[in-house]
Amino acid sequence: MATNAQLAAKLLRDASGFFRNVGEQNPPLQDQMNDNAQVYEQVAAMVESDPTGELPEQQQQQPES
């Protein structure tokens, strides 16, 4: 039986494939769709390798005055 993390990783990879397909069908959006696909694939790998891991905190940028 699959774990929740394995299912989540599969869904993320499936979504990645969806983004790639949309990009192939719509060349003006292809770069953005490929970027989206790469992010989903990276998150899938993170979920598989460390299911309970935490993201590092990101510092908020202060608006320039």
C-alpha positions in Angstrom: 0.0 0.0 0.0 1.3 3.4 -0.9 2.0 6.0 1.7 0.6 9.5 1.7 4.0 10.9 0.7 4.2 8.5 -2.2 0.7 9.4 -3.4 1.6 13.1 -3.1 4.8 12.6 -5.1 2.9 10.8 -7.8 0.2 13.5 -8.1 2.9 16.2 -8.3 4.7 14.3 -11.1 1.4 13.8 -12.9 0.8 17.6 -12.6 4.3 18.2 -14.0 3.3 16.1 -17.0 0.2 18.1 -17.4 2.1 21.4 -17.4 4.5 20.0 -20.0 1.6 18.9 -22.2 0.0 22.4 -22.0 3.3 23.9 -23.0 3.7 21.6 -26.0 0.2 22.6 -27.2 0.7 26.3 -26.5 4.2 27.5 -27.6 3.8 31.0 -26.1 3.4 29.5 -22.7 6.0 26.7 -23.1 8.8 28.3 -21.0 6.4 29.1 -18.1 4.8 25.6 -18.2 8.3 23.9 -18.2 9.3 26.1 -15.2 6.1 25.0 -13.4 6.8 21.3 -14.3 10.3 21.6 -12.9 9.0 23.0 -9.6 6.5 20.2 -9.3 9.2 17.6 -10.0 11.5 19.2 -7.4 8.7 19.2 -4.7 7.9 15.5 -5.6 11.5 14.6 -4.9 11.5 16.6 -1.7 8.3 14.8 -0.5 9.8 11.4 -1.3 13.2 12.0 0.3 12.0 13.8 3.4 8.2 13.6 3.8 8.2 15.6 7.1 11.0 18.0 6.2 10.5 21.8 6.7 11.4 24.5 4.2 14.0 27.0 5.3 12.6 30.3 6.3 13.0 33.0 3.7 13.8 36.5 4.8 11.3 39.1 3.6 12.8 41.7 1.4 12.2 45.3 2.7 10.7 47.7 0.2 13.2 50.2 -1.1 12.6 53.7 0.0 
